[in-house]
Amino acid sequence: MLETLLQFFDLNTVIWLFPIIFIFHDLEEIITIESSMSKYKYSSQKTPFVELTLKMRRKLGSTAAQLSVSATWILLIISFTTLMTAHFSLNGRGFLLYTAILNLFILQATMHIVQSIFFKGYTPGIITALFLLIPYCLIAYYSLFERGLIDGHLIFASIPVSLLMIPIFLVGNLIGRYFIH
């Protein structure tokens, strides 16, 4: 099935879809974050995982405006990475940072699924995680593997870079909380 999809997407298209998929995903989160936070705020049936998740969300920014600032920060990083990857992909290199951020997309999609299971319902971002984020990541990984642009060694090498990107992405949350109260 992925081979059929790849007929419609050349490598540059797959790479340039990265920020577009991110925008759609974060729009879902921005639009639904406040109603979701208020829905669970006074729930008496909170598990420790749900409590921890809500506490983290409050610390990272729980308003649409704060999340918008964070999303803008991450979009800038993703757009720069996309630009550089598209430029260097002509030489068949330059996929480490792209792959590292792609790994984070998969991690984020997994977290949305886990949260929805523990919250026993909708959580902001789950719909686009299931129908855009995961399919995009699978297509991107498959496309890069098929063209020999990434391999197991690059995936392994990208994991520490992915971990280093987490605090860099979280800076956007701090900026959002600082400027929007």
C-alpha positions as CSV (number, residue, x, y, z in Angstrom):
1,M,0.0,0.0,0.0
2,L,2.8,2.4,0.8
3,E,4.4,1.8,-2.5
4,T,1.2,2.9,-4.2
5,L,1.1,6.1,-2.2
6,L,4.8,6.8,-3.0
7,Q,3.8,6.9,-6.7
8,F,2.0,10.2,-5.9
9,F,4.7,11.7,-3.7
10,D,8.2,12.5,-4.8
11,L,10.9,13.0,-2.1
12,N,10.5,16.8,-2.1
13,T,6.8,16.5,-1.6
14,V,7.2,14.2,1.3
15,I,9.7,16.5,2.9
16,W,7.6,19.7,2.3
17,L,4.5,18.0,3.8
18,F,6.3,18.0,7.2
19,P,5.4,21.6,8.3
20,I,1.9,21.3,6.7
21,I,1.1,18.2,8.7
22,F,2.4,19.8,11.9
23,I,0.2,22.9,11.3
24,F,-2.9,20.8,10.9
25,H,-2.0,18.7,14.0
26,D,-1.3,21.7,16.2
27,L,-4.4,23.6,15.0
28,E,-6.5,20.7,16.4
29,E,-4.6,21.0,19.7
30,I,-4.9,24.8,19.8
31,I,-8.7,24.8,19.0
32,T,-9.5,22.1,21.6
33,I,-7.0,22.7,24.5
34,E,-9.1,25.0,26.6
35,S,-12.3,23.1,26.4
36,S,-10.4,19.9,27.1
37,M,-8.7,21.4,30.1
38,S,-12.0,22.7,31.6
39,K,-13.7,19.3,31.0
40,Y,-11.2,17.4,33.1
41,K,-10.4,20.2,35.6
42,Y,-13.2,19.3,38.0
43,S,-13.5,15.6,37.2
44,S,-13.7,13.5,40.3
45,Q,-12.5,10.4,38.5
46,K,-8.9,11.4,37.8
47,T,-6.2,8.7,37.8
48,P,-2.7,9.6,38.9
49,F,-1.7,9.6,35.2
50,V,-4.5,12.0,34.3
51,E,-3.5,14.3,37.3
52,L,0.1,14.3,36.2
53,T,-0.8,15.0,32.5
54,L,-3.1,17.9,33.6
55,K,-0.4,19.3,35.9
56,M,2.2,19.2,33.1
57,R,-0.2,20.8,30.7
58,R,-0.8,23.7,33.1
59,K,2.9,24.2,33.6
60,L,3.7,24.1,29.9
61,G,0.7,26.3,29.0
62,S,-2.9,25.4,28.8
63,T,-4.5,28.2,26.9
64,A,-4.9,28.4,23.2
65,A,-2.8,31.6,23.0
66,Q,0.1,30.0,24.9
67,L,-0.1,26.9,22.8
68,S,-0.1,29.1,19.7
69,V,3.2,30.7,20.7
70,S,4.7,27.2,21.4
71,A,3.4,25.9,18.0
72,T,4.9,28.9,16.2
73,W,8.3,28.3,17.8
74,I,8.2,24.6,16.8
75,L,6.9,25.5,13.3
76,L,10.0,27.8,12.8
77,I,12.3,24.9,13.7
78,I,10.4,22.4,11.6
79,S,10.3,24.9,8.6
80,F,14.1,25.5,8.9
81,T,14.7,21.8,9.1
82,T,12.4,21.2,6.1
83,L,14.2,23.9,4.1
84,M,17.6,22.5,4.9
85,T,16.6,18.9,4.3
86,A,15.0,19.7,0.9
87,H,18.1,21.6,-0.1
88,F,20.6,18.9,1.0
89,S,18.4,16.0,-0.2
90,L,19.6,16.7,-3.7
91,N,23.0,15.5,-2.5
92,G,21.5,12.5,-0.7
93,R,22.5,13.7,2.7
94,G,21.2,16.0,5.5
95,F,18.6,13.7,7.0
96,L,19.8,13.5,10.6
97,L,17.8,16.5,12.0
98,Y,14.8,15.7,9.8
99,T,14.8,12.1,11.1
100,A,15.2,13.2,14.7
101,I,12.2,15.5,14.5
102,L,10.3,12.7,12.7
103,N,11.0,10.5,15.7
104,L,9.5,13.1,17.9
105,F,6.4,13.2,15.8
106,I,6.0,9.5,16.3
107,L,6.6,9.9,20.1
108,Q,4.0,12.7,20.2
109,A,1.4,10.6,18.3
110,T,2.1,7.7,20.7
111,M,1.6,10.1,23.7
112,H,-1.8,11.2,22.2
113,I,-2.9,7.6,21.9
114,V,-1.8,6.8,25.5
115,Q,-3.5,10.0,26.9
116,S,-6.7,9.2,25.1
117,I,-6.7,5.7,26.6
118,F,-6.0,7.0,30.1
119,F,-8.5,9.9,29.8
120,K,-11.0,7.4,28.3
121,G,-12.0,9.9,25.6
122,Y,-10.9,12.6,23.3
123,T,-7.7,14.4,24.0
124,P,-6.5,17.4,21.9
125,G,-4.6,16.2,18.9
126,I,-5.7,12.6,18.8
127,I,-7.6,12.8,15.6
128,T,-4.8,14.3,13.5
129,A,-2.3,12.1,15.3
130,L,-4.2,9.0,14.1
131,F,-5.2,10.2,10.6
132,L,-2.3,12.6,9.6
133,L,0.7,12.4,11.9
134,I,1.2,8.6,12.0
135,P,0.4,8.0,8.3
136,Y,2.8,10.9,7.3
137,C,5.6,9.5,9.5
138,L,5.1,6.0,8.0
139,I,5.2,7.4,4.5
140,A,8.3,9.6,5.3
141,Y,10.2,6.8,6.9
142,Y,9.3,4.3,4.1
143,S,10.2,6.8,1.4
144,L,13.6,7.5,2.9
145,F,14.4,3.9,3.5
146,E,13.3,2.9,0.0
147,R,15.5,5.5,-1.5
148,G,18.5,4.5,0.7
149,L,18.6,7.9,2.4
150,I,18.3,6.6,5.9
151,D,19.1,3.3,7.5
152,G,19.2,1.7,10.9
153,H,22.4,3.5,11.7
154,L,20.9,6.9,11.0
155,I,17.8,6.1,13.0
156,F,20.0,5.0,15.9
157,A,22.1,8.1,15.6
158,S,19.0,10.3,15.4
159,I,17.7,9.2,18.8
160,P,20.1,11.3,20.9
161,V,19.4,14.3,18.6
162,S,15.7,13.7,19.2
163,L,16.2,13.8,22.9
164,L,18.2,17.0,22.6
165,M,15.3,18.5,20.6
166,I,12.8,18.0,23.4
167,P,14.1,20.9,25.6
168,I,14.6,23.0,22.5
169,F,10.9,22.5,21.6
170,L,9.8,23.1,25.2
171,V,11.4,26.6,25.0
172,G,8.3,27.5,23.0
173,N,6.1,26.6,25.9
174,L,8.2,28.8,28.2
175,I,8.0,31.7,25.8
176,G,4.2,31.2,25.5
177,R,3.8,31.2,29.3
178,Y,6.1,34.2,29.7
179,F,4.4,36.5,27.2
180,I,0.8,35.3,27.7
181,H,-0.6,35.0,31.2
